[in-house]
């Protein structure tokens, strides 16, 4: 695990984000920081993110990644992202343990595909087989089974407060710590 960043110096840190197989809810929580997002933008520069619409990540200090690894394209994106990020943070249940997408894991993939695409009334139904479609994996994987992660932020999705606290701790050189208040849902 990487140590927290040294207290803020002259260099602005660069943050990138990516989404794999999931609902994009963790990115929505990032945007739910509201005005604090503008404060965050004063502290860091954004590389790949929905705000910049960059498709590939350049070298960055902090990478936030959400979603589970469901197909070959997810593996490629995750490995490329890990290679560019000094510190990689798994955000949300899908990234940490497979989340909802992993509910397909106990099922046989070929049976599942047949039931979804072929068990229909018409005779023309078939399993999609286009080379443009990413190859589905045998099961859904949490990202730590594919690459090394440095931190994780649990939740489905984590709250905007949890993301804000975690990121500002890290940016300011403190070891990120989230307390119970960031995780209770009552």
Buried (B, 14 or more C-beta within 10 A) or exposed (E): EBEBBEEEEEEEBBBBBBBBBBBEBBBEBBEBBEEBBEEBEEBBBBBBBBEEEEEEBEEBBBBBBBBBBBBEBBBEBBEBBBEBBBBBBBBBBBBBBBBBBBEBEEEEEEEEBBEEEEEEEEEEEEEEEEEEEBEBBEBBBBBBEBBEBBBBBBBBBBBBBBBBBBBBBBBBEEEBEBEEEBEEEE
